[in-house]
Amino acid sequence: MESEESSIERLKRTLYSRNENIVPKEKRTPVSGGEVDAPKDWGAPPSFGLSPDNLNNLTVTKNNSFFNKFLLWSFVFFVVALGIATFIFFGGLNMISSNNLDIKITAPSSVSSGEELLIDLSVVNSNRTELEGATLYIDYPQGSQSVGSGSKPISHDTVNLGTIASGGTFDYALRTLLSGQKEAIKTFNFRIEYKVKGSDAVFSKEKTYDVSISSSPVLLNVAYPKEINSGQSVTLSIDITSNSSVVMKNSLVKVDYPYGFTYKDSNMKPLRSNSVWNIGDLKNGDKKTITVTGTLVGQDQEDRTFNISLGQQGVGNTDFDTALAAIQATIGIRKSFFNLSVEADKSDISIGRPIPVSIKWQNTLPDKIVNAHIEATLSGNVFDRSSVSVSGAGFYRSSDETVLWDKNNLSSLASILPGDSEQVFFSASSLTNPAQTRSIKNPYIDIHVVITGTRSGLDTSEISSNQDLTIKIPTTLGFTSKVFRNIGPFSNSGPIPPRPDRESTYTITWTLTNTASDLKDTIVSAKLPLGVAWKNEVSPSGEKISFDPNTRVVSWNVGSVSAGVGFGYSPREISFKVGLTPSTSQIGQGPNLLLEVRGVSTDTYAESSLSFSMDSVTTQYSDPAYRSGNNVVVK
């Protein structure tokens, strides 16, 4: 073992050593030299002992091996088998083939919607064996209904054909009511499944039949404006006329509104979602009309499409499966033809005060507008119909509360060139009688302005623009601050008239009233002058009132004040006590008890800020026992 390991180690050392003295030298066997005499050409070809005559008499022996014979017979068998299979397949001599089963269909190529469709089917078996358990499956197109008094939608049907003998025929007549839109293609699918004797395999054969709807059972027509201004009122007038020889029961009309349309009203009560109407049964020649009104908002040059369809109400739902008629109404939204604007001066709006209103317009079209006419109709729960005043041209027709301008009283309306602009003015006010306005909550005046004219040029048409303005009349916040001595929730003391260096106490009562709309964030504050002390007595105690000795400010955080407070309801009141210690410098004067009385609030309806202020509150009190001079400081 040691000798083996030593041999291995020596071999490793020999293999990996870089010392050439260790690596054994390769021994080579010496080769002796010699010369070889090689020919320099190929020489004459060998004759192999054969003469030319012998070559002519030479015959080739054929190779008759078994392998060559096997390949030859295999090729012949393949060709014969392929020929027989091709002949049987294309020659129709096979025993069972779906090609030998046919479904012959005799039916019209078109039918009127809602009318009965008759389809004659003939199932012909040309196979050499009978078909067992044959079943016909029928898939009806959408809009198919069964025939009879209990007509109802149908989508699938199964007919048991039984056994069809070889060369036999099975006839079947299919009747259905087919509905759909004009020129719609309806497809019936017929499928036969069958078995053959001695096999559990199921074979099938399919065929389809297309029929077109030649006429619609109902005619739809819609009248609508082709172009409007954004925000303008839109009315669709939908005429429905029955063209069916059978009664269309529970007919529904559905309108799919485009984005930006807001439904307002219709002449019939909608069945659901303000977009589906049940117009009842339609007999041949019946005509009904639905008008739908709303507003449409969009950007300039946008087109909005209304999709209107009619069908028969399905069982147990409020919609229809198949539309029998459909029509579209596309309205273009265009920039205001007149660039109409109506503005009111809201800087000082209050009950009974005249409100200036301006109407401005400009021709934005590339064409001239002729025979323009402007109507401004006023309304509102506090509108005073006798208060309207028109500046310059214009006429107020009080019978329907409308201000009118046309070419007869404003000559510029006879012809408005592209880019021309102008404006007119009038004013109106609310009712001034408090007895009439106190019971009205959220008072307003509405102004509806319409300007119409005829567009000249190639596209001659009647055009119009309208604008609405609602003027919200702010509520009236009433405030009083009274001083008492012997009336109120507190007992007061001290000399009357007040005397220097002696304290006299007083009760101050603040009262808030509110007329027409709710208020929020209401705060009343006042400042106590020097010489007046906060006595920290408040009634009612639940009111949020505070006194800051650093700023000497009294603050009443009223919060919300409902409409009608002080009229239909009790007013909001708070009382607090202060003490006055006059100085000798105030002898002969009626000292101030409060300074800088201020109030702020927000009208939640008119979304406007309200405020009031009083310079001061003095020692002149409101008791019945008050006598002149009781408020003046004496010695």
Secondary structure as UniProt FT lines:
FT   HELIX           2..16
FT   TURN            20..22
FT   TURN            48..49
FT   HELIX           52..56
FT   HELIX           66..91
FT   HELIX           98..100
FT   STRAND          101..106
FT   STRAND          110..111
FT   TURN            113..114
FT   STRAND          115..125
FT   STRAND          131..139
FT   TURN            142..143
FT   STRAND          144..145
FT   TURN            149..150
FT   STRAND          156..164
FT   TURN            166..167
FT   STRAND          169..178
FT   TURN            182..183
FT   STRAND          185..196
FT   TURN            197..198
FT   STRAND          203..213
FT   STRAND          218..223
FT   STRAND          227..229
FT   TURN            230..231
FT   STRAND          232..242
FT   STRAND          248..256
FT   TURN            259..260
FT   STRAND          261..266
FT   TURN            273..275
FT   STRAND          276..282
FT   TURN            284..285
FT   STRAND          287..296
FT   TURN            300..301
FT   STRAND          302..312
FT   TURN            315..316
FT   STRAND          325..334
FT   STRAND          341..344
FT   TURN            347..348
FT   TURN            351..352
FT   STRAND          355..362
FT   STRAND          369..379
FT   TURN            381..382
FT   TURN            385..386
FT   STRAND          389..391
FT   STRAND          395..397
FT   TURN            398..401
FT   STRAND          402..405
FT   TURN            407..409
FT   HELIX           411..414
FT   STRAND          415..416
FT   TURN            418..419
FT   STRAND          421..428
FT   HELIX           434..437
FT   TURN            438..439
FT   STRAND          444..455
FT   STRAND          461..472
FT   STRAND          477..484
FT   TURN            500..501
FT   STRAND          504..514
FT   STRAND          519..527
FT   TURN            530..531
FT   STRAND          532..539
FT   TURN            541..542
FT   STRAND          545..548
FT   TURN            549..552
FT   STRAND          553..561
FT   TURN            563..564
FT   TURN            566..568
FT   STRAND          572..580
FT   HELIX           584..586
FT   STRAND          592..603
FT   TURN            604..607
FT   STRAND          608..618
FT   TURN            624..625
FT   TURN            628..631
//
